[in-house]
Amino acid sequence: MMTVQHATGSPSWFELATTDQTGAEAFYGGLFGWTAQRNPMDDGSLYTMFQLGGRDVAAAYTMMAEQAAQGMPPNWGVYFKVDDADAIAAKASASGGQVHMPPFEVFEYLRMAVCADPEGAVFSLHQPRKHAGVAAIREPNAVCWTELATRDMARAEAFYTGLFGWNMSEHHASPPGGYRIFGNGDGMLGGLLQMTEEWGEMPSHWSIYIQVEDVDVAVEKAQALGGKLCFPAFDAPGVGRIARIDDPAGAGFYVIRFVEM
């Protein structure tokens, strides 16, 4: 199996928490050509590994009853590669964040933890063992960008650069409120977006962007598969064409076609 060696601090795994795992397999398979490998877990549940051309591209699992009871909606989660999950989780807590799930081993594959930043945006830590993370990334029909929508960009920048050592830069065509790009040895990885009043009461959160050849075609296809257009397609100057879609269970993600440079 092909692997990619992600730099420390890079997004390395993308995981869908859903209320309809079978439906998710059909939706994402139909939209992006992902194939689904179901893996039985010790508790009787199944963990879906999505693959693109035989390479791991993402995963999905059915949300636990207690997650739904706590009001957690279906969502895409982002994992960041770290060398020491215990040390980074402790640092996240000391820096004003929270540790929702302390570090633990996932069989022989990885050590992980679930954390939240000071504004409440949830993310996970991925310390690889036998599983290095996604092998298909930053290519058509794979995740190409991650983005934090935050209420306090300065605080978020200080928190994440302290954890992951990111390099930060200003975007040349920032939207209202500003936009900051983060990167490392893997290149530009994602951005921090300042939320404005237009976001209403939506909490700070991480999102994924999936690269497509044609955003409008992807939107039409997603709707035919039972998805919902959440934010109509628009052209971001100097970036590309973007739309936000909710899958049939309500988990949101962006599709993007970058401008040709």
C-alpha positions in Angstrom: 0.0 0.0 0.0 1.3 3.4 -1.0 2.0 5.9 1.9 2.8 9.6 2.2 5.1 10.8 4.9 3.4 13.9 6.3 5.4 16.6 8.0 4.8 17.3 11.6 1.8 19.6 12.0 0.3 18.6 8.6 -3.3 17.5 8.2 -2.8 13.7 7.9 -6.2 12.1 8.2 -9.8 13.0 7.5 -12.7 11.3 9.2 -16.5 11.5 8.7 -18.7 11.1 11.7 -22.1 10.2 10.3 -25.6 8.9 11.2 -25.8 6.9 8.0 -22.6 5.1 7.1 -24.0 3.1 4.3 -25.5 6.3 2.8 -22.2 8.0 3.1 -20.4 5.3 1.2 -22.9 5.6 -1.6 -22.8 9.4 -1.7 -19.0 9.9 -1.6 -18.4 6.9 -3.9 -20.8 8.4 -6.4 -19.5 11.9 -6.1 -15.7 11.4 -6.0 -15.2 7.8 -7.1 -14.1 6.6 -3.6 -14.3 2.9 -2.9 -15.2 1.7 0.6 -13.4 -0.9 2.6 -15.4 -1.9 5.8 -13.3 -3.0 8.7 -15.0 -4.7 11.7 -14.2 -3.2 15.2 -14.1 -4.9 18.5 -17.4 -3.3 19.6 -19.2 -4.7 16.6 -19.2 -1.5 14.7 -17.7 -1.0 11.2 -15.0 1.5 10.2 -15.0 2.5 6.6 -11.8 3.3 4.9 -12.4 5.3 1.7 -9.8 4.8 -1.1 -9.0 6.6 -4.3 -7.2 4.5 -6.8 -6.3 2.0 -4.1 -4.9 4.6 -1.7 -6.4 5.7 1.6 -8.1 9.1 1.1 -10.5 9.4 4.2 -12.6 7.3 6.6 -16.1 7.2 8.1 -17.8 5.8 11.2 -21.3 5.8 12.6 -21.6 8.3 15.5 -22.2 6.9 18.9 -25.5 7.4 20.6 -23.9 9.6 23.3 -22.4 11.9 20.6 -25.8 12.5 19.1 -27.3 13.0 22.6 -24.8 15.7 23.2 -25.9 17.5 20.1 -22.9 16.7 17.9 -24.0 16.9 14.3 -22.5 14.8 11.5 -19.2 16.3 10.5 -15.8 15.9 8.9 -12.9 15.8 11.4 -9.3 16.8 10.8 -6.3 15.0 12.3 -2.8 16.6 12.5 0.3 14.6 12.4 2.4 14.8 15.6 5.5 13.0 16.9 4.3 12.8 20.5 0.5 12.9 21.1 0.9 13.0 24.9 3.1 16.1 24.8 1.0 18.0 22.3 -2.2 17.2 24.1 -0.7 18.5 27.3 0.5 21.6 25.5 -3.0 22.2 24.0 -4.5 22.1 27.5 -1.8 24.4 28.9 -2.4 26.8 26.0 -6.1 27.3 26.7 -7.5 24.4 24.8 -9.3 21.3 26.0 -8.5 17.6 25.7 -11.8 15.8 25.0 -10.2 12.4 24.7 -6.7 11.8 26.3 -4.1 10.0 24.1 -4.8 6.3 23.5 -3.7 3.6 21.2 -5.7 2.5 18.1 -4.6 -1.1 17.8 -1.1 -1.0 16.2 -2.0 1.8 13.8 -1.6 5.1 15.7 -1.8 6.9 19.0 -4.4 9.7 19.0 -6.2 12.3 21.0 -9.2 14.5 20.5 -8.7 18.2 21.5 -10.4 21.6 21.1 -8.8 25.0 20.6 -9.7 27.9 23.0 -12.7 28.8 20.8 -14.0 25.2 20.9 -13.1 24.0 17.4 -12.4 20.3 17.6 -9.4 18.6 16.0 -7.5 15.3 16.5 -3.8 14.4 17.0 -2.3 11.6 14.9 0.9 10.0 16.1 1.6 7.3 13.4 2.4 3.7 14.2 1.8 1.4 11.3 -0.6 3.9 9.6 1.0 7.0 8.2 -2.3 8.7 7.3 -3.9 9.5 3.9 -2.0 8.5 0.8 -4.2 10.5 -1.6 -4.1 14.2 -0.9 -3.9 17.5 -2.8 -5.1 16.0 -6.1 -8.4 15.7 -7.9 -11.1 14.0 -5.8 -9.0 14.2 -2.6 -8.8 16.6 0.3 -6.6 19.5 -0.8 -7.1 22.2 1.9 -8.3 22.5 5.5 -9.7 25.6 7.0 -10.5 26.9 10.5 -13.4 29.3 10.8 -12.8 31.1 14.0 -14.2 34.0 16.1 -10.7 35.1 17.2 -8.1 34.7 14.5 -5.2 36.2 16.5 -5.8 33.8 19.4 -6.2 30.8 17.0 -3.0 31.7 15.2 -1.0 31.9 18.5 -2.6 28.6 19.7 -1.9 26.5 16.5 1.5 27.9 15.7 2.5 27.1 19.3 1.3 23.5 18.9 2.4 22.7 15.4 5.1 25.2 14.5 3.3 26.5 11.4 4.5 29.3 9.2 1.8 31.9 8.7 1.2 34.3 5.8 -1.5 36.8 4.7 -3.6 35.9 1.8 -3.3 38.3 -1.1 -7.1 38.5 -1.6 -8.4 38.2 1.9 -12.2 38.2 2.5 -13.7 40.6 5.0 -12.2 40.0 8.4 -9.0 38.6 7.0 -7.6 35.2 6.0 -4.3 33.7 7.1 -2.5 30.8 5.4 -0.6 28.1 7.4 2.1 25.8 6.1 5.2 23.9 6.8 7.7 21.6 4.9 4.7 20.1 3.0 3.9 23.5 1.6 0.7 25.6 2.0 -1.8 23.4 4.0 -4.8 25.5 4.8 -6.2 28.7 6.2 -7.7 30.5 9.2 -10.8 32.4 8.4 -12.2 35.2 10.6 -15.9 34.7 11.2 -18.1 37.7 10.8 -21.6 38.5 12.0 -23.0 36.8 8.9 -22.1 33.5 10.4 -24.7 33.9 13.1 -24.3 31.6 16.1 -22.3 28.9 14.3 -19.4 27.9 16.5 -15.7 27.9 15.4 -15.0 24.7 13.4 -12.6 23.0 11.0 -13.6 22.2 7.4 -12.2 20.2 4.5 -11.9 21.2 0.8 -12.0 18.5 -1.9 -10.5 19.3 -5.2 -12.7 18.7 -8.3 -12.4 19.3 -12.0 -15.6 21.2 -12.3 -17.4 22.7 -9.2 -20.7 23.2 -10.9 -20.8 19.6 -12.2 -19.9 18.4 -8.7 -22.7 20.4 -7.1 -25.3 19.1 -9.6 -24.0 15.5 -9.0 -24.1 16.0 -5.2 -27.7 17.2 -5.3 -28.7 14.2 -7.5 -27.1 11.9 -4.9 -29.2 13.5 -2.1 -26.8 16.2 -1.0 -27.7 19.8 -0.3 -26.2 23.0 -1.6 -25.2 24.9 1.5 -23.3 27.8 -0.1 -23.7 28.4 -3.9 -20.7 28.3 -6.2 -18.7 31.5 -6.4 -15.4 32.6 -7.8 -12.8 33.6 -5.2 -10.3 36.0 -7.0 -6.9 34.5 -7.3 -8.0 31.2 -5.7 -10.7 29.4 -7.7 -14.3 28.4 -7.8 -15.8 27.1 -4.5 -19.1 25.8 -3.2 -20.1 24.3 0.1 -22.2 21.1 0.2 -23.9 19.1 2.9 -24.0 15.4 2.4 -27.4 13.6 2.9 -26.7 13.2 6.7 -25.8 16.9 7.0 -22.0 16.8 7.2 -20.6 19.8 5.3 -17.5 20.2 3.1 -16.3 22.4 0.3 -15.5 21.6 -3.3 -12.9 23.7 -5.1 -11.3 24.1 -8.5 -8.2 26.1 -8.3 -7.4 28.9 -10.8 -4.7 27.9 -13.3 -1.6 29.9 -12.5 
